[in-house]
Amino acid sequence: MYENNLHGIFSYFSQHNCTYLLADTPQYLKDRELIKTLGTGNTSKGIRATAPIIKYAMKLLRDWLLKPVTKVEKDSEGNEVETSMPNLYKLRNRALIKEMIAWNPHINVDRIMSMAQLMLYREEKMVLYHGDL
């Protein structure tokens, strides 16, 4: 999944016969009317990074970060204990965490935007497979 408003990416993949590596534009974004205009260039692959789409992606990212994950651990006596923690505590990329702390809409945050594209792609699969990844 890539931002298709960045010029040259599709043509590069096309010249190298690798367009199969690019994700199709998610149908659920068209259904929710978050993608309204056709724009210029190839719009069958990737997502145009407009303000409503970025806002929606940030909501998906926030929800995923706060979603609790159950983990089974053994305590000191050998008993299995279930603990629950948000996905936020499972992040291992320090640079991503620093960007998330410093985030505001006016700075360039490539890691967060990559994560947002991932959340949009993940949501497409959730819609396609009815929540069963």
N, C-alpha and C positions, 0 to 999 in steps of 0.2 A: 504494500500500500504506500503510495507516495502522493505528494502534493502536486497535482497535475497543472497548477498554475505556474510552476517553475518550468521555464522553456528549456528544451533540449534533452530532457531525460528520456521522453518517449522515442525521439528520433535516434538517440544513442542506442537504446535497447533494440530498436527496429533495425538499425544498420548492422548490429551484431547478432541478429536473429535470435533475440532473447526476450521477446515481448511476452512469452509464456510465463516469465518470472514476475510480471507485473500483475497485481490483483485488479479484478474488474471493479468498476464503480458499484458500490453496494445499492441494491434495489430498494432496501428499506429507507435509505435517505431520500430517494426519489418519491417513495410512497408517503413519507412524512413531509414532503415538499420543502426539505432543507436544500435540495438541489433544484433550482428553478430554471436558471438560464443555461443554454447550451455552451456559451462561451466560444473561445477560439481553440483551434487545435483538436487533438484527440481527447474526447471526454468519456471514452468507453473504459479507460483504465484510470485508477487512482481517484483522488478526491480533491476538489477545488477547495482550498483553505479560505473559506469566507467566515465572517464573524459569527453567524448562527451555527455553522458547523463546528468551529473552534469552541464555542460556548457549550454545545452539546457534548463534544469530546471531553472537555474539562469536567463536565458533570459525570460522564461515564468513568473517567479516571478517579474522581473523588469517591464515587460510590465503590469502585473496586478497591481503592486504598483503605477504605473504612470497613469493608466487608470482613467479618470475622472468619477465621480459619481454625478448625479444630485440629489439635495436635495431640497424639498419645505419647506420653513420656513415662519413664519409670522413675519412681522416687528412690530415696536412699534405702528403703526397705525392700525394693524390688516390685512394688505394686504398680500397676499401670494407672496413670492419672491422666485424665483428659484436661487439656488447657486450651483456652481460646484466645486468639490474638488477631488484631487486624492485619491485613496484608502489608500495611505500611511498615510494620516491624520486620518484615521479611525481605525488604529491599537491601541489596548488597552493593549497589553502585553509589559510591560516595558523591561523585560528581552530579548524578541525578538528584540525590537528596539535597545537595547544596543549591542546585537550580530550583528545586521545589520550594526551598526556604526563601530564596531571593526573588521568586516569581512575581512579576506584575505584567500587565498586558503590553507594556511599552519596551520590554527588553527582548533580546534575541535568545531564546532558550530552545536549542535544537534537541536536546535530550527529552525535554517535556513534550515538544511537538511530535517527536518520534513515538513516544509513549501514547500520545493522544491518537496518532494514526493506528497504533496497535489496538487501542481500545475500540476504535471504530470498526476495525477488521474483526475483532473479537465479538463485537455486538452483531455484526453480520452473521457470523457463525452461530451465535446464540439464537438469532431469529430463524435462521435456516434450519437448525436442528432442534428447535423448540426448547432451548435451555439445557439440553443434554450434550455437552461437549464431549 
